[in-house]
Amino acid sequence: MYEELAKGEVGLIVTGYANIVEEEKPNAGMMGIYNDSFIEEYKKLTELVHQYDSKIVMQIAYGGTKTTYNVGERVIFAPSD
């Protein structure tokens, strides 16, 4: 999909949002970027898109309380204490 967008001369591709906490996925099958194991594959994706002179940016997201119905079972991260 991203290669097709780049081939079509899209100037900036924004990926679907990627979760930043492994245990919390608001949507099944979504992208992730919660540890360094993803770096090499995302480098390949970036290089592929750059071959067609397009740019790509990853939208990162944290689902917070939307990831589970029982907040007590998860650590919820926030921008402040």
NORNOR-V67005 format. One record per run of one state. SS is the DSSP state (~ for helix, > for strand, _ for the rest). FROM is the first residue (numbers start at 1). TO is the last residue. If there is no record, write none. Layout:
ss->SS from->FROM to->TO
ss->SS from->FROM to->TO
This chain:
ss->_ from->1 to->1
ss->~ from->2 to->7
ss->_ from->8 to->11
ss->> from->12 to->14
ss->_ from->15 to->17
ss->> from->18 to->19
ss->_ from->20 to->30
ss->> from->31 to->32
ss->_ from->33 to->35
ss->~ from->36 to->50
ss->_ from->51 to->54
ss->> from->55 to->57
ss->_ from->58 to->59
ss->> from->60 to->61
ss->_ from->62 to->63
ss->~ from->64 to->67
ss->_ from->68 to->70
ss->~ from->71 to->73
ss->_ from->74 to->81
